[in-house]
Amino acid sequence: MAKKLLGRRIVLTGISRGVGLATARLFLTEGAELIGIARDPARLAEAAHQLDPSGERLVTLAVDLGEDGFETGIVEAVRQRWGALDILWNNAAVMLDNQARGLFDEPTDTFERTMQLNVTSPFRLTRALLPMLELGVEPRIVHVGSGAGTFAAMQDEIIASYRLSKWAVNGMTMLMASQLRGKVAVNAFDPGWVKTDLGGPNAPGTPEESARGALALATADFEETGKFWKDGQVIPY
């Protein structure tokens, strides 16, 4: 059986655990080549050992996406390894508070840090890698969103900054898709509520189920752009 991502060159952030780890594992199984990004060097090294002990198809970089200039090293790694990029998968994100009711009750700096890591950092990485993507084969950008960030979900006060950041991710997806139409496909992806450090132990889904949805989007028709996807289906923003 042909591998669905054979030879596809992918940058995936947040690779060291949860949905990112499961997605990396499935993408590698399907023949992709990866540059995997995560912040914690020890956790990243363990993930790399699990995923590709030989290092033949996975290169990892320990990068703090909140630091100024973080994107420079990632761009250089792509340039040296491939000279082009087929898929940028912006998966890394944070939820810094899940108890407060509303933006004004969250701890100091929660809003600023959440927006920086969940919106500004993916934007900066996308902008920096766009020249490499434009040299790729049917290049794609995927911003990982959330069901918590839909328009309807804005009525819920819990995890307010996280919700708002993911709503902004949806808007960023639509704007980028409009500007890059015909050159780079841009879509958002909802991994669902799954059992991860972010989702918690009571979540109904698994990272492996999310990874299968990610694979469906990664292999969707190139003409599909500007949409929000979950489990291989388009869902409302």
Buried (B, 14 or more C-beta within 10 A) or exposed (E): EEEBBEEBBBBBBBBBBBBBBBBBBBBBBBBBBBBBBBBEEEBBBBBBEEBBEEEEBBBBBBBEBEEEEBBEEBBEBBBEEBEBBBBBBBBBBBBBBEEBEEEEEBEEEBBEBBBBBBBBBBBBBBEBBBEBBEEBEEBBBBBBBBBBBBEEBEEEEBBBBBBBBBBBBBEBBBEBBEEBEEEBBBBBBBBBBBBBEBBEEEBEBBBEBBBBBBBBBBEBEEEBBBBBBBBEEEBEB
